[in-house]
């Protein structure tokens, strides 16, 4: 079994969840990694298509691999929401630890088809890349917004059913699954996010037979998230809250010193603020910290 999957399954057994945090640059990577190390928990660094194009696909691999080797630490690299087979193939070839094929906006059959193709390629390539798939649309962007994304599956009638999850895993052989269970990508500006369907999570985990991943972790209440972990979520994604913390810290740095030009000076606080968000989340995901 791949290392990343092993750690997620271990977390499930302990009743905790592995944190997945997105980065756009090396500063965010340090903010996340420093805190994960402090708590000695495995961590997944995520890069969306846009984020990895910005950093460089191969450079992402080199960065995370260097951390893993230098610190002998369970830190992994995930290709977050990827919308085509070609781009999944690219990260498998580059050596990512996992990749998400996001066919949530396709029909069920089309989603099965593209996911199966990614799983088959990942196995052929040697199995070093674990494949996660998405069922149920929960919005796309990690931003702040005033209203819920249109078409997002947040109500009881719209969320993923256990039967869908079972069928999907059976037909694709996918390693991990992100069902729609009430969260949305991004964060409501007014500090309100939809409620998680805890019973559904329990039933979906049982039916799916593979670890479940929760997306849209930003903005959900700590109690909701704890209950979701308890019910069978093995990994949780956080992105928007990190982005907000990063930006605010840089704004503050410029307010305090309008003349500063050295990035390592004005971004120092941003690394720490990213770490602060990660710390809060890890405490919730691990319960015992
Ligand atoms: Zn996501």
Boltz pocket constraint, residues with backbone or C-beta under 6 A from the ligand:
constraints:
  - pocket:
      binder: B
      contacts: [[A, 81], [A, 185], [A, 215], [A, 216], [A, 237]]
      max_distance: 6.0
